[in-house]
């Protein structure tokens, strides 16, 4: 099978989605050399086929690791994620905090009060005041987003 070009649209899509396998050249399983459908660059597909080989073809984790070019810990992690969330568990997830962890309810409440009582303050001044009062560094864009979200929630519904 001919190697897909590095700049192909699919490669770019996989990279953008965080689903690109940079070790595609380490995949030696026959499925991935026979057909264009089985793409060694597609990490979720690779994980799924590795899991399928464990249950359907009775592979050991070591054998699956070798043929699919995945580490054993990656396979164990994929098993856990697949059991917990199905196919969605094999898709890449956003890393890091999912919510603004510095903007506690107390900090948000103070931010709203401050922004309402002194509407001329900009996000930099609000950030400085939050730092002084709560000893947390909150980026000005985070403050702007929090205030914008509050404004959206506070709008009256239109008929």
Secondary structure, 3 states (H helix, E strand, C coil): CCCCCCCCHHHHHHHHHCCECCCHHHCCCCHHHHCCCCCCCEHHHHHHHHHHHHHCCCCCHHHHHHHHCCCHHHHHHHHHHHHHHHHHHHCCCCCCCCCCCCCCHHHHHHHHHHHHHCCCCCHHHHHHHHHHHHCCCCCHHHHHHHHHHHHHHHCCCCC
